[in-house]
Amino acid sequence: ENIIFYVAFSGQEVIAGLTAHILPYVHRMNSEVYIYDLAVRSHYQRKGIGRKLLNSLKEYCLTLGIHDLFVQANSEDQPTIDFYASTGGKQTNVVQFSYKL
């Protein structure tokens, strides 16, 4: 119930997908959404498909009363950074810590 999936098709072929998670706040009444994955097959990139998936997610979040959405991108992945910046995302200076278990 806290996972959101969007899929784009060309005929019967899956050409793109978005997976996001609704994360409830502990100290506030509302939630935020984390985009876990957004991928478009290379042949279909730069055709607005990723943007449409992201816009669909934004619209859905608003219907839920969610106004905070975030995504991570590797600092060396400039095309991804450019994509999120072009869709209205604002880059923040957050340090991520990972644990190898």
N, CA, C and O atoms as a GROMACS GRO file, in nm:
protein
  404
    1GLU      N    1   0.080  -0.120   0.000
    1GLU     CA    2   0.000   0.000   0.000
    1GLU      C    3   0.084   0.126   0.000
    1GLU      O    4   0.035   0.233  -0.034
    2ASN      N    5   0.211   0.116   0.038
    2ASN     CA    6   0.299   0.233   0.037
    2ASN      C    7   0.398   0.231  -0.077
    2ASN      O    8   0.496   0.306  -0.076
    3ILE      N    9   0.373   0.147  -0.176
    3ILE     CA   10   0.460   0.140  -0.294
    3ILE      C   11   0.379   0.182  -0.416
    3ILE      O   12   0.264   0.141  -0.434
    4ILE      N   13   0.440   0.265  -0.498
    4ILE     CA   14   0.374   0.315  -0.619
    4ILE      C   15   0.452   0.266  -0.739
    4ILE      O   16   0.575   0.278  -0.744
    5PHE      N   17   0.382   0.210  -0.836
    5PHE     CA   18   0.443   0.165  -0.961
    5PHE      C   19   0.375   0.234  -1.079
    5PHE      O   20   0.252   0.246  -1.084
    6TYR      N   21   0.455   0.280  -1.173
    6TYR     CA   22   0.406   0.327  -1.302
    6TYR      C   23   0.484   0.253  -1.409
    6TYR      O   24   0.605   0.233  -1.396
    7VAL      N   25   0.416   0.213  -1.514
    7VAL     CA   26   0.479   0.141  -1.624
    7VAL      C   27   0.433   0.203  -1.755
    7VAL      O   28   0.316   0.236  -1.771
    8ALA      N   29   0.527   0.218  -1.848
    8ALA     CA   30   0.494   0.267  -1.982
    8ALA      C   31   0.514   0.153  -2.081
    8ALA      O   32   0.612   0.079  -2.073
    9PHE      N   33   0.421   0.141  -2.173
    9PHE     CA   34   0.425   0.035  -2.274
    9PHE      C   35   0.432   0.095  -2.414
    9PHE      O   36   0.384   0.206  -2.439
   10SER      N   37   0.491   0.019  -2.504
   10SER     CA   38   0.479   0.041  -2.647
   10SER      C   39   0.424  -0.090  -2.700
   10SER      O   40   0.497  -0.188  -2.715
   11GLY      N   41   0.296  -0.091  -2.728
   11GLY     CA   42   0.231  -0.218  -2.761
   11GLY      C   43   0.231  -0.307  -2.638
   11GLY      O   44   0.180  -0.267  -2.533
   12GLN      N   45   0.288  -0.426  -2.649
   12GLN     CA   46   0.298  -0.518  -2.536
   12GLN      C   47   0.432  -0.508  -2.463
   12GLN      O   48   0.453  -0.574  -2.361
   13GLU      N   49   0.522  -0.425  -2.514
   13GLU     CA   50   0.657  -0.414  -2.459
   13GLU      C   51   0.664  -0.308  -2.349
   13GLU      O   52   0.618  -0.196  -2.367
   14VAL      N   53   0.720  -0.346  -2.234
   14VAL     CA   54   0.746  -0.250  -2.127
   14VAL      C   55   0.868  -0.168  -2.169
   14VAL      O   56   0.974  -0.223  -2.197
   15ILE      N   57   0.851  -0.036  -2.174
   15ILE     CA   58   0.961   0.049  -2.219
   15ILE      C   59   1.014   0.142  -2.109
   15ILE      O   60   1.120   0.201  -2.123
   16ALA      N   61   0.939   0.152  -1.998
   16ALA     CA   62   0.983   0.238  -1.889
   16ALA      C   63   0.906   0.203  -1.763
   16ALA      O   64   0.798   0.144  -1.768
   17GLY      N   65   0.965   0.239  -1.650
   17GLY     CA   66   0.898   0.215  -1.523
   17GLY      C   67   0.948   0.308  -1.415
   17GLY      O   68   1.060   0.358  -1.420
   18LEU      N   69   0.862   0.329  -1.318
   18LEU     CA   70   0.895   0.411  -1.203
   18LEU      C   71   0.846   0.339  -1.079
   18LEU      O   72   0.733   0.290  -1.075
   19THR      N   73   0.932   0.331  -0.979
   19THR     CA   74   0.896   0.274  -0.850
   19THR      C   75   0.921   0.379  -0.743
   19THR      O   76   1.029   0.439  -0.739
   20ALA      N   77   0.823   0.403  -0.658
   20ALA     CA   78   0.837   0.501  -0.552
   20ALA      C   79   0.777   0.445  -0.423
   20ALA      O   80   0.692   0.356  -0.426
   21HIS      N   81   0.822   0.499  -0.312
   21HIS     CA   82   0.775   0.456  -0.180
   21HIS      C   83   0.720   0.576  -0.104
   21HIS      O   84   0.781   0.682  -0.100
   22ILE      N   85   0.604   0.557  -0.044
   22ILE     CA   86   0.549   0.658   0.045
   22ILE      C   87   0.609   0.636   0.182
   22ILE      O   88   0.598   0.528   0.240
   23LEU      N   89   0.674   0.740   0.235
   23LEU     CA   90   0.741   0.732   0.364
   23LEU      C   91   0.669   0.821   0.464
   23LEU      O   92   0.674   0.944   0.452
   24PRO      N   93   0.601   0.762   0.561
   24PRO     CA   94   0.532   0.846   0.659
   24PRO      C   95   0.632   0.916   0.751
   24PRO      O   96   0.732   0.857   0.792
   25TYR      N   97   0.604   1.041   0.782
   25TYR     CA   98   0.684   1.114   0.879
   25TYR      C   99   0.645   1.069   1.020
   25TYR      O  100   0.531   1.032   1.044
   26VAL      N  101   0.739   1.072   1.109
   26VAL     CA  102   0.711   1.040   1.248
   26VAL      C  103   0.668   1.168   1.321
   26VAL      O  104   0.581   1.163   1.408
   27HIS      N  105   0.727   1.279   1.286
   27HIS     CA  106   0.704   1.404   1.359
   27HIS      C  107   0.606   1.500   1.289
   27HIS      O  108   0.584   1.610   1.338
   28ARG      N  109   0.549   1.460   1.177
   28ARG     CA  110   0.451   1.542   1.106
   28ARG      C  111   0.334   1.456   1.064
   28ARG      O  112   0.342   1.333   1.063
   29MET      N  113   0.225   1.520   1.028
   29MET     CA  114   0.103   1.446   0.993
   29MET      C  115   0.108   1.387   0.852
   29MET      O  116   0.043   1.286   0.826
   30ASN      N  117   0.183   1.447   0.763
   30ASN     CA  118   0.183   1.399   0.624
   30ASN      C  119   0.304   1.309   0.596
   30ASN      O  120   0.380   1.275   0.687
   31SER      N  121   0.319   1.272   0.472
   31SER     CA  122   0.425   1.182   0.430
   31SER      C  123   0.509   1.248   0.323
   31SER      O  124   0.478   1.358   0.277
   32GLU      N  125   0.616   1.180   0.283
   32GLU     CA  126   0.696   1.220   0.168
   32GLU      C  127   0.711   1.098   0.079
   32GLU      O  128   0.687   0.986   0.122
   33VAL      N  129   0.752   1.121  -0.045
   33VAL     CA  130   0.767   1.011  -0.140
   33VAL      C  131   0.911   1.007  -0.189
   33VAL      O  132   0.969   1.109  -0.226
   34TYR      N  133   0.966   0.886  -0.190
   34TYR     CA  134   1.102   0.861  -0.238
   34TYR      C  135   1.094   0.785  -0.369
   34TYR      O  136   1.036   0.677  -0.375
   35ILE      N  137   1.151   0.842  -0.474
   35ILE     CA  138   1.159   0.772  -0.602
   35ILE      C  139   1.277   0.676  -0.593
   35ILE      O  140   1.393   0.718  -0.586
   36TYR      N  141   1.247   0.549  -0.593
   36TYR     CA  142   1.350   0.447  -0.582
   36TYR      C  143   1.415   0.418  -0.717
   36TYR      O  144   1.536   0.397  -0.726
   37ASP      N  145   1.334   0.417  -0.822
   37ASP     CA  146   1.387   0.383  -0.954
   37ASP      C  147   1.300   0.447  -1.062
   37ASP      O  148   1.177   0.445  -1.055
   38LEU      N  149   1.365   0.504  -1.160
   38LEU     CA  150   1.300   0.554  -1.281
   38LEU      C  151   1.390   0.518  -1.396
   38LEU      O  152   1.502   0.568  -1.406
   39ALA      N  153   1.342   0.431  -1.483
   39ALA     CA  154   1.424   0.383  -1.594
   39ALA      C  155   1.343   0.380  -1.723
   39ALA      O  156   1.226   0.342  -1.725
   40VAL      N  157   1.409   0.422  -1.830
   40VAL     CA  158   1.350   0.419  -1.964
   40VAL      C  159   1.448   0.346  -2.054
   40VAL      O  160   1.567   0.377  -2.055
   41ARG      N  161   1.399   0.250  -2.130
   41ARG     CA  162   1.488   0.180  -2.224
   41ARG      C  163   1.558   0.281  -2.313
   41ARG      O  164   1.498   0.380  -2.355
   42SER      N  165   1.684   0.256  -2.342
   42SER     CA  166   1.767   0.355  -2.412
   42SER      C  167   1.706   0.399  -2.545
   42SER      O  168   1.716   0.516  -2.581
   43HIS      N  169   1.645   0.309  -2.617
   43HIS     CA  170   1.585   0.343  -2.747
   43HIS      C  171   1.471   0.444  -2.733
   43HIS      O  172   1.440   0.516  -2.828
   44TYR      N  173   1.409   0.449  -2.615
   44TYR     CA  174   1.294   0.536  -2.593
   44TYR      C  175   1.327   0.662  -2.512
   44TYR      O  176   1.238   0.742  -2.483
   45GLN      N  177   1.452   0.678  -2.475
   45GLN     CA  178   1.491   0.795  -2.397
   45GLN      C  179   1.484   0.922  -2.482
   45GLN      O  180   1.490   0.917  -2.605
   46ARG      N  181   1.470   1.033  -2.414
   46ARG     CA  182   1.462   1.166  -2.475
   46ARG      C  183   1.337   1.182  -2.562
   46ARG      O  184   1.336   1.255  -2.661
   47LYS      N  185   1.230   1.112  -2.520
   47LYS     CA  186   1.102   1.125  -2.590
   47LYS      C  187   0.991   1.170  -2.494
   47LYS      O  188   0.874   1.167  -2.529
   48GLY      N  189   1.030   1.211  -2.374
   48GLY     CA  190   0.934   1.261  -2.276
   48GLY      C  191   0.868   1.155  -2.190
   48GLY      O  192   0.780   1.187  -2.111
   49ILE      N  193   0.908   1.030  -2.204
   49ILE     CA  194   0.843   0.922  -2.130
   49ILE      C  195   0.875   0.930  -1.980
   49ILE      O  196   0.785   0.919  -1.897
   50GLY      N  197   1.002   0.950  -1.948
   50GLY     CA  198   1.040   0.964  -1.807
   50GLY      C  199   0.972   1.083  -1.743
   50GLY      O  200   0.927   1.076  -1.629
   51ARG      N  201   0.965   1.192  -1.816
   51ARG     CA  202   0.899   1.314  -1.767
   51ARG      C  203   0.750   1.286  -1.741
   51ARG      O  204   0.696   1.332  -1.641
   52LYS      N  205   0.684   1.212  -1.831
   52LYS     CA  206   0.542   1.180  -1.812
   52LYS      C  207   0.522   1.092  -1.689
   52LYS      O  208   0.428   1.113  -1.613
   53LEU      N  209   0.611   0.995  -1.669
   53LEU     CA  210   0.600   0.911  -1.549
   53LEU      C  211   0.617   0.994  -1.423
   53LEU      O  212   0.541   0.979  -1.327
   54LEU      N  213   0.716   1.082  -1.423
   54LEU     CA  214   0.741   1.167  -1.307
   54LEU      C  215   0.623   1.262  -1.283
   54LEU      O  216   0.582   1.280  -1.168
   55ASN      N  217   0.570   1.321  -1.387
   55ASN     CA  218   0.455   1.410  -1.372
   55ASN      C  219   0.332   1.336  -1.320
   55ASN      O  220   0.256   1.391  -1.240
   56SER      N  221   0.313   1.212  -1.364
   56SER     CA  222   0.202   1.131  -1.313
   56SER      C  223   0.218   1.107  -1.164
   56SER      O  224   0.121   1.114  -1.088
   57LEU      N  225   0.340   1.079  -1.122
   57LEU     CA  226   0.366   1.059  -0.980
   57LEU      C  227   0.339   1.187  -0.901
   57LEU      O  228   0.277   1.182  -0.795
   58LYS      N  229   0.386   1.300  -0.952
   58LYS     CA  230   0.362   1.428  -0.884
   58LYS      C  231   0.213   1.454  -0.866
   58LYS      O  232   0.169   1.493  -0.758
   59GLU      N  233   0.136   1.432  -0.972
   59GLU     CA  234  -0.008   1.454  -0.965
   59GLU      C  235  -0.073   1.362  -0.863
   59GLU      O  236  -0.160   1.404  -0.787
   60TYR      N  237  -0.032   1.235  -0.862
   60TYR     CA  238  -0.087   1.139  -0.766
   60TYR      C  239  -0.054   1.180  -0.623
   60TYR      O  240  -0.139   1.173  -0.535
   61CYS      N  241   0.070   1.224  -0.601
   61CYS     CA  242   0.110   1.267  -0.467
   61CYS      C  243   0.022   1.381  -0.418
   61CYS      O  244  -0.018   1.383  -0.302
   62LEU      N  245  -0.008   1.475  -0.506
   62LEU     CA  246  -0.092   1.588  -0.467
   62LEU      C  247  -0.232   1.542  -0.426
   62LEU      O  248  -0.292   1.599  -0.335
   63THR      N  249  -0.285   1.439  -0.493
   63THR     CA  250  -0.417   1.387  -0.455
   63THR      C  251  -0.414   1.325  -0.316
   63THR      O  252  -0.517   1.318  -0.248
   64LEU      N  253  -0.296   1.280  -0.273
   64LEU     CA  254  -0.281   1.222  -0.140
   64LEU      C  255  -0.245   1.327  -0.035
   64LEU      O  256  -0.233   1.296   0.083
   65GLY      N  257  -0.227   1.451  -0.079
   65GLY     CA  258  -0.187   1.557   0.014
   65GLY      C  259  -0.038   1.555   0.044
   65GLY      O  260   0.006   1.612   0.143
   66ILE      N  261   0.039   1.489  -0.041
   66ILE     CA  262   0.184   1.480  -0.023
   66ILE      C  263   0.250   1.589  -0.108
   66ILE      O  264   0.223   1.600  -0.227
   67HIS      N  265   0.336   1.668  -0.044
   67HIS     CA  266   0.399   1.780  -0.113
   67HIS      C  267   0.551   1.769  -0.114
   67HIS      O  268   0.619   1.859  -0.164
   68ASP      N  269   0.605   1.661  -0.061
   68ASP     CA  270   0.751   1.641  -0.058
   68ASP      C  271   0.786   1.513  -0.132
   68ASP      O  272   0.737   1.405  -0.100
   69LEU      N  273   0.871   1.528  -0.233
   69LEU     CA  274   0.913   1.418  -0.319
   69LEU      C  275   1.063   1.430  -0.336
   69LEU      O  276   1.114   1.540  -0.359
   70PHE      N  277   1.135   1.318  -0.324
   70PHE     CA  278   1.280   1.326  -0.343
   70PHE      C  279   1.332   1.202  -0.413
   70PHE      O  280   1.269   1.097  -0.415
   71VAL      N  281   1.452   1.218  -0.471
   71VAL     CA  282   1.518   1.111  -0.545
   71VAL      C  283   1.668   1.130  -0.529
   71VAL      O  284   1.715   1.242  -0.512
   72GLN      N  285   1.742   1.022  -0.534
   72GLN     CA  286   1.887   1.029  -0.528
   72GLN      C  287   1.945   1.002  -0.666
   72GLN      O  288   1.887   0.928  -0.746
   73ALA      N  289   2.059   1.064  -0.693
   73ALA     CA  290   2.132   1.040  -0.818
   73ALA      C  291   2.280   1.036  -0.785
   73ALA      O  292   2.329   1.113  -0.702
   74ASN      N  293   2.351   0.946  -0.849
   74ASN     CA  294   2.496   0.941  -0.830
   74ASN      C  295   2.558   1.069  -0.883
   74ASN      O  296   2.521   1.117  -0.990
   75SER      N  297   2.652   1.124  -0.809
   75SER     CA  298   2.711   1.253  -0.845
   75SER      C  299   2.782   1.250  -0.980
   75SER      O  300   2.797   1.354  -1.043
   76GLU      N  301   2.826   1.132  -1.025
   76GLU     CA  302   2.894   1.124  -1.155
   76GLU      C  303   2.797   1.094  -1.271
   76GLU      O  304   2.840   1.086  -1.386
   77ASP      N  305   2.669   1.079  -1.242
   77ASP     CA  306   2.569   1.048  -1.346
   77ASP      C  307   2.504   1.178  -1.393
   77ASP      O  308   2.389   1.207  -1.359
   78GLN      N  309   2.577   1.255  -1.472
   78GLN     CA  310   2.531   1.387  -1.515
   78GLN      C  311   2.401   1.383  -1.595
   78GLN      O  312   2.317   1.472  -1.576
   79PRO      N  313   2.379   1.285  -1.685
   79PRO     CA  314   2.250   1.283  -1.757
   79PRO      C  315   2.130   1.271  -1.662
   79PRO      O  316   2.026   1.333  -1.684
   80THR      N  317   2.145   1.192  -1.558
   80THR     CA  318   2.037   1.177  -1.461
   80THR      C  319   2.017   1.307  -1.383
   80THR      O  320   1.904   1.350  -1.362
   81ILE      N  321   2.125   1.368  -1.340
   81ILE     CA  322   2.118   1.496  -1.269
   81ILE      C  323   2.051   1.602  -1.358
   81ILE      O  324   1.966   1.677  -1.311
   82ASP      N  325   2.090   1.606  -1.484
   82ASP     CA  326   2.031   1.701  -1.578
   82ASP      C  327   1.881   1.676  -1.595
   82ASP      O  328   1.802   1.770  -1.603
   83PHE      N  329   1.842   1.548  -1.602
   83PHE     CA  330   1.700   1.515  -1.617
   83PHE      C  331   1.620   1.568  -1.499
   83PHE      O  332   1.519   1.636  -1.518
   84TYR      N  333   1.663   1.536  -1.378
   84TYR     CA  334   1.586   1.580  -1.261
   84TYR      C  335   1.586   1.732  -1.247
   84TYR      O  336   1.485   1.789  -1.205
   85ALA      N  337   1.695   1.798  -1.281
   85ALA     CA  338   1.698   1.944  -1.278
   85ALA      C  339   1.601   2.002  -1.381
   85ALA      O  340   1.534   2.102  -1.354
   86SER      N  341   1.593   1.939  -1.498
   86SER     CA  342   1.504   1.990  -1.604
   86SER      C  343   1.356   1.968  -1.572
   86SER      O  344   1.269   2.030  -1.634
   87THR      N  345   1.327   1.882  -1.476
   87THR     CA  346   1.188   1.855  -1.438
   87THR      C  347   1.149   1.930  -1.311
   87THR      O  348   1.045   1.903  -1.252
   88GLY      N  349   1.233   2.024  -1.269
   88GLY     CA  350   1.200   2.107  -1.155
   88GLY      C  351   1.262   2.065  -1.023
   88GLY      O  352   1.240   2.129  -0.921
   89GLY      N  353   1.340   1.959  -1.025
   89GLY     CA  354   1.406   1.915  -0.903
   89GLY      C  355   1.515   2.012  -0.861
   89GLY      O  356   1.585   2.068  -0.946
   90LYS      N  357   1.530   2.032  -0.733
   90LYS     CA  358   1.634   2.119  -0.678
   90LYS      C  359   1.739   2.033  -0.609
   90LYS      O  360   1.707   1.955  -0.519
   91GLN      N  361   1.862   2.048  -0.652
   91GLN     CA  362   1.972   1.969  -0.595
   91GLN      C  363   2.000   2.016  -0.452
   91GLN      O  364   2.006   2.136  -0.425
   92THR      N  365   2.017   1.920  -0.362
   92THR     CA  366   2.049   1.950  -0.223
   92THR      C  367   2.182   1.886  -0.187
   92THR      O  368   2.227   1.793  -0.253
   93ASN      N  369   2.243   1.936  -0.083
   93ASN     CA  370   2.371   1.882  -0.037
   93ASN      C  371   2.345   1.788   0.081
   93ASN      O  372   2.352   1.828   0.197
   94VAL      N  373   2.316   1.664   0.048
   94VAL     CA  374   2.290   1.562   0.150
   94VAL      C  375   2.397   1.456   0.137
   94VAL      O  376   2.432   1.416   0.026
   95VAL      N  377   2.449   1.413   0.249
   95VAL     CA  378   2.547   1.305   0.249
   95VAL      C  379   2.475   1.176   0.282
   95VAL      O  380   2.403   1.168   0.381
   96GLN      N  381   2.495   1.076   0.201
   96GLN     CA  382   2.432   0.946   0.223
   96GLN      C  383   2.533   0.852   0.286
   96GLN      O  384   2.650   0.850   0.248
   97PHE      N  385   2.488   0.775   0.382
   97PHE     CA  386   2.571   0.672   0.444
   97PHE      C  387   2.515   0.536   0.407
   97PHE      O  388   2.394   0.513   0.419
   98SER      N  389   2.600   0.446   0.362
   98SER     CA  390   2.560   0.311   0.326
   98SER      C  391   2.626   0.211   0.418
   98SER      O  392   2.738   0.233   0.465
   99TYR      N  393   2.557   0.103   0.444
   99TYR     CA  394   2.609  -0.004   0.529
   99TYR      C  395   2.611  -0.133   0.448
   99TYR      O  396   2.508  -0.174   0.394
  100LYS      N  397   2.724  -0.196   0.440
  100LYS     CA  398   2.737  -0.326   0.372
  100LYS      C  399   2.717  -0.433   0.479
  100LYS      O  400   2.795  -0.441   0.574
  101LEU      N  401   2.617  -0.513   0.465
  101LEU     CA  402   2.584  -0.616   0.566
  101LEU      C  403   2.614  -0.754   0.514
  101LEU      O  404   2.594  -0.852   0.586
   0.00000   0.00000   0.00000
